[in-house]
Amino acid sequence: MNTGRRTLLTGALAAVGLAAAELPFAAPARAADGAQPLAPIRQIRAGELDVGYYEAGPADGKPVLLLHGWPYDIHSYAEVAPLLAARGYRVIVPHLRGHGSTRFLSDASFRNGQQAAVALDIIALMDALQIEQAILAGYDWGARTANIIAALWPQRCKAMVSVNGYLINNRERNQLPLAPQAEHGWWYQFYFATERGKAGYQANRREFARLIWRANSPQWRFDQATFERSAASFDNPDYIAIVIHNYRWRLSVEQGDPKYDALERRLAVGPAIAVPTITLDGDSDGVAPATDGLGYAARFTGKRTHRVIKGVGHNLPQEAPQAFTQAVIDVDAY
């Protein structure tokens, strides 16, 4: 970056509360090939779920919760988890509701995918594991969940790594149309809003996920074994119901559970996040194009650094495990 451009960008960052030392940076990425499955999977009752999770590292280490997105699973962290464990962190990687070995305790429970429900699952898991405070790191659904906890329960979040920045949903805003190119990237939300889409997803969940992986991460050359390792998580009996409800709820096609209404009202105003944060973008993300992070900077009132990772798509921790791991280590020191 030349001196003139750096001066202009430094001024822009200062205007929204970011220090000059927090300029976006690029780090080399690498594909996650040949990583071992995360095993064994433990189970614990937490809230309305029996949560399946992987744990690594010393029991007395600083807790780090790594939260996956859709349509992926805990194996997005197949390399990140052992890297952090080797640095002395206690690493917890849970299957979100509807994924892997996570199950509802009651057949009568509403198969609800709304954002407040998923976030409270993680609070319940932390309670069950007797973790008072943790570093939260995630992408996609996982980043949104981390955002919510950091915003509403900051005492539970020591620091955060969030791919694609600030992701808390506002359903009224979601009713507003986007530019055609942006709408094209979200085509599956409209597909899922129909019964035909639900039936198609039920019949073709693996083919659908493979298509999304390729579209979201056009430079990621994952192999069949890597895909199948994650795709096994989609055989969860509640997977289709949770995913369909999540996207229908976002578009107000279906309603959530009234018990979360008060929380959703708080989330709809876009609460600020004060905990130390590193936001990440992949510069080859097929669904959420990389930005300079300034568009949502006002939502972060604590120290924040934004980084752009070269050659990486939407599944950033699996595509660039070293860069994601380094972000967790760095934010821990903020």
C-alpha positions as CSV (number, residue, x, y, z in Angstrom):
1,M,0.0,0.0,0.0
2,N,1.5,3.4,-1.0
3,T,1.8,6.2,1.6
4,G,-1.1,8.3,0.2
5,R,-3.5,5.4,0.2
6,R,-2.4,4.4,3.7
7,T,-3.0,7.9,5.0
8,L,-6.5,8.0,3.4
9,L,-7.4,4.6,4.9
10,T,-6.0,5.5,8.3
11,G,-8.2,8.6,8.4
12,A,-11.3,6.6,7.4
13,L,-10.6,4.0,10.1
14,A,-10.0,6.6,12.7
15,A,-13.4,8.1,11.8
16,V,-15.1,4.9,12.8
17,G,-13.0,4.2,15.9
18,L,-10.3,1.8,14.5
19,A,-6.7,2.4,15.1
20,A,-4.1,2.7,12.3
21,A,-2.5,-0.5,13.6
22,E,-5.7,-2.3,12.7
23,L,-5.4,-2.0,9.0
24,P,-6.8,-5.0,7.0
25,F,-4.1,-7.5,6.3
26,A,-3.7,-10.5,4.1
27,A,-2.3,-13.9,5.2
28,P,-1.4,-16.9,3.1
29,A,-4.1,-19.6,3.0
30,R,-3.8,-23.3,2.5
31,A,-6.3,-26.1,1.8
32,A,-7.2,-28.5,4.6
33,D,-6.4,-31.8,3.0
34,G,-5.8,-35.1,4.8
35,A,-6.9,-33.8,8.2
36,Q,-8.1,-36.5,10.6
37,P,-11.7,-36.8,11.7
38,L,-12.6,-35.1,15.0
39,A,-13.0,-38.0,17.4
40,P,-14.2,-39.2,19.8
41,I,-17.4,-37.3,20.0
42,R,-18.7,-36.7,23.5
43,Q,-22.4,-36.1,24.5
44,I,-23.8,-33.9,27.2
45,R,-27.3,-32.7,28.1
46,A,-27.6,-29.0,27.7
47,G,-30.9,-27.1,27.6
48,E,-33.3,-28.9,25.3
49,L,-30.5,-30.9,23.6
50,D,-28.2,-33.8,24.0
51,V,-25.2,-32.0,22.4
52,G,-22.5,-33.9,20.5
53,Y,-19.1,-32.2,20.7
54,Y,-15.4,-32.7,20.2
55,E,-13.0,-31.6,22.9
56,A,-9.2,-31.3,22.7
57,G,-6.4,-29.7,24.8
58,P,-5.9,-29.5,28.5
59,A,-8.9,-29.4,30.7
60,D,-7.6,-26.3,32.5
61,G,-6.7,-24.5,29.4
62,K,-8.4,-21.3,28.2
63,P,-11.7,-22.4,26.7
64,V,-12.3,-21.7,23.0
65,L,-15.6,-22.6,21.3
66,L,-15.4,-23.1,17.6
67,L,-18.8,-22.8,15.9
68,H,-19.6,-24.1,12.4
69,G,-21.9,-22.9,9.7
70,W,-24.2,-24.3,7.0
71,P,-23.9,-26.5,5.0
72,Y,-20.9,-27.7,7.0
73,D,-20.1,-29.3,10.3
74,I,-17.5,-29.6,13.0
75,H,-14.9,-30.7,10.5
76,S,-14.5,-27.2,9.3
77,Y,-12.2,-27.1,12.4
78,A,-10.4,-30.4,11.7
79,E,-7.0,-28.6,11.6
80,V,-7.8,-25.6,13.7
81,A,-8.8,-27.6,16.8
82,P,-5.5,-29.5,17.1
83,L,-3.5,-26.4,16.4
84,L,-5.2,-24.5,19.2
85,A,-5.0,-27.5,21.5
86,A,-1.3,-27.7,21.0
87,R,-1.1,-24.1,22.1
88,G,-2.7,-25.0,25.4
89,Y,-6.3,-24.1,24.8
90,R,-9.3,-26.2,25.8
91,V,-11.1,-26.5,22.5
92,I,-14.8,-27.3,22.2
93,V,-16.3,-27.9,18.8
94,P,-20.1,-28.6,19.1
95,H,-22.5,-29.9,16.5
96,L,-25.2,-27.3,16.2
97,R,-28.8,-28.3,16.6
98,G,-29.9,-30.6,13.7
99,H,-26.3,-31.6,12.9
100,G,-24.2,-34.7,13.7
101,S,-25.0,-36.5,16.9
102,T,-26.8,-33.5,18.6
103,R,-30.4,-34.5,19.4
104,F,-33.5,-33.0,20.9
105,L,-34.3,-34.5,24.3
106,S,-38.0,-34.5,23.5
107,D,-39.8,-35.5,20.4
108,A,-42.3,-32.7,21.1
109,S,-39.7,-29.9,20.9
110,F,-40.2,-27.3,18.2
111,R,-37.5,-27.9,15.6
112,N,-36.6,-24.3,15.6
113,G,-33.7,-22.8,13.6
114,Q,-34.1,-19.1,14.6
115,Q,-31.0,-17.3,15.7
116,A,-31.9,-16.8,19.4
117,A,-32.5,-20.5,19.8
118,V,-29.1,-21.5,18.4
119,A,-27.3,-18.9,20.5
120,L,-29.0,-20.1,23.7
121,D,-27.9,-23.7,22.8
122,I,-24.3,-22.5,23.2
123,I,-25.0,-20.7,26.4
124,A,-26.6,-23.9,27.7
125,L,-23.6,-26.0,26.6
126,M,-21.2,-23.6,28.3
127,D,-23.3,-24.0,31.5
128,A,-23.3,-27.8,31.2
129,L,-19.5,-27.8,30.7
130,Q,-19.1,-25.3,33.6
131,I,-17.4,-22.8,31.3
132,E,-18.1,-19.3,32.6
133,Q,-16.3,-17.5,29.8
134,A,-14.7,-18.5,26.5
135,I,-13.3,-17.2,23.3
136,L,-16.0,-17.6,20.6
137,A,-14.9,-18.1,17.0
138,G,-17.1,-19.0,14.0
139,Y,-18.3,-18.4,10.5
140,D,-21.8,-18.3,8.9
141,W,-24.3,-19.6,11.5
142,G,-21.5,-20.0,13.9
143,A,-20.3,-16.4,13.6
144,R,-23.9,-15.1,14.0
145,T,-24.2,-17.2,17.2
146,A,-20.9,-15.8,18.5
147,N,-22.1,-12.2,17.6
148,I,-25.3,-12.7,19.6
149,I,-23.6,-14.0,22.7
150,A,-20.9,-11.3,22.5
151,A,-23.7,-8.6,22.2
152,L,-26.2,-9.9,24.8
153,W,-24.0,-11.8,27.2
154,P,-20.6,-10.2,27.0
155,Q,-19.6,-11.6,30.3
156,R,-19.6,-15.1,28.7
157,C,-17.4,-14.0,25.8
158,K,-13.7,-13.1,26.5
159,A,-13.1,-12.3,22.8
160,M,-14.4,-13.2,19.4
161,V,-13.3,-14.1,15.9
162,S,-16.1,-13.6,13.4
163,V,-16.0,-14.4,9.7
164,N,-17.9,-11.8,7.6
165,G,-18.2,-9.4,10.5
166,Y,-21.5,-8.5,12.0
167,L,-24.2,-11.0,11.2
168,I,-27.1,-10.6,13.6
169,N,-30.4,-10.8,11.7
170,N,-33.0,-8.1,11.5
171,R,-36.1,-9.6,9.9
172,E,-37.6,-6.3,8.9
173,R,-34.4,-5.4,7.1
174,N,-34.4,-8.8,5.4
175,Q,-37.7,-7.9,3.7
176,L,-35.9,-5.2,1.7
177,P,-34.7,-6.3,-1.8
178,L,-31.1,-6.3,-2.6
179,A,-29.3,-5.8,-5.9
180,P,-29.9,-8.6,-8.4
181,Q,-26.4,-10.0,-8.1
182,A,-26.7,-10.1,-4.3
183,E,-30.1,-11.8,-4.5
184,H,-28.6,-14.4,-6.9
185,G,-26.1,-15.4,-4.2
186,W,-29.0,-16.1,-1.8
187,W,-31.1,-18.1,-4.2
188,Y,-31.5,-21.1,-1.9
189,Q,-33.4,-19.0,0.7
190,F,-36.2,-18.5,-1.8
191,Y,-36.0,-22.2,-2.8
192,F,-36.4,-23.2,0.8
193,A,-39.4,-20.9,1.2
194,T,-41.4,-23.3,-1.0
195,E,-42.6,-26.8,-0.3
196,R,-40.9,-27.9,-3.5
197,G,-37.7,-26.6,-2.1
198,K,-38.1,-28.5,1.1
199,A,-38.8,-31.7,-0.7
200,G,-35.9,-31.1,-3.1
201,Y,-33.5,-30.6,-0.2
202,Q,-34.8,-33.7,1.6
203,A,-34.2,-35.7,-1.5
204,N,-30.8,-34.2,-2.4
205,R,-29.1,-32.9,0.7
206,R,-25.6,-34.2,-0.3
207,E,-25.8,-32.9,-3.8
208,F,-27.1,-29.6,-2.6
209,A,-24.3,-29.2,0.0
210,R,-21.7,-30.0,-2.6
211,L,-23.1,-27.4,-4.9
212,I,-23.1,-24.8,-2.2
213,W,-19.5,-25.7,-1.2
214,R,-18.3,-25.1,-4.7
215,A,-20.3,-21.9,-5.2
216,N,-19.2,-20.5,-1.8
217,S,-15.6,-21.4,-2.2
218,P,-14.7,-21.4,-5.9
219,Q,-10.9,-21.8,-5.2
220,W,-11.2,-24.6,-2.6
221,R,-10.2,-27.9,-4.1
222,F,-11.8,-30.2,-1.5
223,D,-11.7,-34.0,-2.2
224,Q,-14.5,-36.5,-1.9
225,A,-13.3,-37.8,1.5
226,T,-13.3,-34.3,3.0
227,F,-16.8,-33.7,1.8
228,E,-18.2,-37.1,3.0
229,R,-16.7,-36.6,6.4
230,S,-18.9,-33.6,6.9
231,A,-21.9,-34.8,4.9
232,A,-22.4,-37.6,7.4
233,S,-23.6,-34.9,9.8
234,F,-26.4,-34.0,7.5
235,D,-28.1,-37.4,8.2
236,N,-29.3,-36.1,11.5
237,P,-33.1,-36.7,11.7
238,D,-33.8,-33.0,12.4
239,Y,-31.4,-31.6,9.9
240,I,-33.9,-30.7,7.1
241,A,-36.4,-29.2,9.6
242,I,-33.8,-27.0,11.3
243,V,-32.3,-25.7,8.1
244,I,-35.6,-25.0,6.4
245,H,-37.0,-23.3,9.5
246,N,-33.8,-21.2,9.9
247,Y,-34.1,-19.7,6.3
248,R,-37.9,-19.4,6.4
249,W,-37.8,-17.6,9.7
250,R,-35.2,-15.1,8.3
251,L,-37.6,-14.2,5.5
252,S,-40.7,-14.1,7.9
253,V,-42.2,-17.0,6.0
254,E,-42.5,-18.9,9.3
255,Q,-42.6,-17.6,12.8
256,G,-40.3,-18.5,15.7
257,D,-41.1,-19.6,19.2
258,P,-42.8,-16.8,21.2
259,K,-40.5,-17.5,24.2
260,Y,-37.7,-15.9,22.2
261,D,-39.7,-12.8,21.2
262,A,-38.0,-10.5,23.8
263,L,-34.6,-11.6,22.8
264,E,-35.3,-11.1,19.1
265,R,-36.5,-7.6,19.8
266,R,-33.2,-6.8,21.4
267,L,-31.3,-8.4,18.5
268,A,-33.4,-6.5,15.8
269,V,-32.0,-3.2,16.9
270,G,-28.4,-4.3,16.1
271,P,-26.8,-4.3,19.6
272,A,-23.2,-3.2,19.8
273,I,-20.4,-5.7,20.5
274,A,-17.8,-4.4,23.0
275,V,-15.7,-7.5,23.4
276,P,-12.3,-7.6,21.6
277,T,-12.8,-8.9,18.1
278,I,-11.1,-9.9,14.9
279,T,-13.3,-9.9,11.8
280,L,-12.2,-12.0,8.8
281,D,-13.2,-12.1,5.1
282,G,-12.0,-14.4,2.4
283,D,-11.3,-12.5,-0.8
284,S,-12.8,-15.4,-2.9
285,D,-16.0,-15.8,-0.9
286,G,-18.8,-16.7,-3.4
287,V,-21.7,-15.6,-1.2
288,A,-20.3,-12.8,1.0
289,P,-17.7,-10.8,-0.9
290,A,-14.8,-9.4,1.1
291,T,-15.0,-5.8,2.3
292,D,-12.8,-3.5,4.3
293,G,-14.9,-4.0,7.3
294,L,-16.0,-0.3,7.6
295,G,-19.6,-0.9,6.7
296,Y,-20.3,-2.5,10.1
297,A,-17.5,-0.9,12.1
298,A,-20.0,1.1,14.2
299,R,-21.4,-2.1,15.6
300,F,-18.1,-2.9,17.3
301,T,-17.3,-0.6,20.2
302,G,-14.3,-2.5,21.6
303,K,-10.9,-3.1,19.9
304,R,-11.3,-4.7,16.5
305,T,-9.0,-5.7,13.7
306,H,-10.2,-6.6,10.2
307,R,-8.3,-9.1,8.1
308,V,-8.8,-10.2,4.5
309,I,-7.4,-13.7,3.7
310,K,-6.3,-14.2,0.2
311,G,-7.5,-17.1,-2.0
312,V,-10.2,-18.2,0.6
313,G,-13.9,-18.6,0.3
314,H,-16.8,-18.9,2.8
315,N,-15.6,-21.9,4.8
316,L,-12.6,-19.9,6.1
317,P,-11.4,-22.1,9.0
318,Q,-11.2,-25.2,6.8
319,E,-9.7,-23.4,3.8
320,A,-7.2,-21.4,5.8
321,P,-6.7,-23.1,9.2
322,Q,-3.4,-21.4,10.0
323,A,-4.9,-17.9,9.5
324,F,-8.0,-18.7,11.5
325,T,-5.9,-20.2,14.3
326,Q,-3.7,-17.2,14.4
327,A,-6.7,-14.9,14.7
328,V,-7.9,-16.8,17.8
329,I,-4.4,-16.6,19.4
330,D,-4.1,-12.9,18.5
331,V,-7.5,-11.8,19.8
332,D,-6.8,-13.6,23.0
333,A,-4.1,-11.1,23.6
334,Y,-6.2,-8.0,23.0
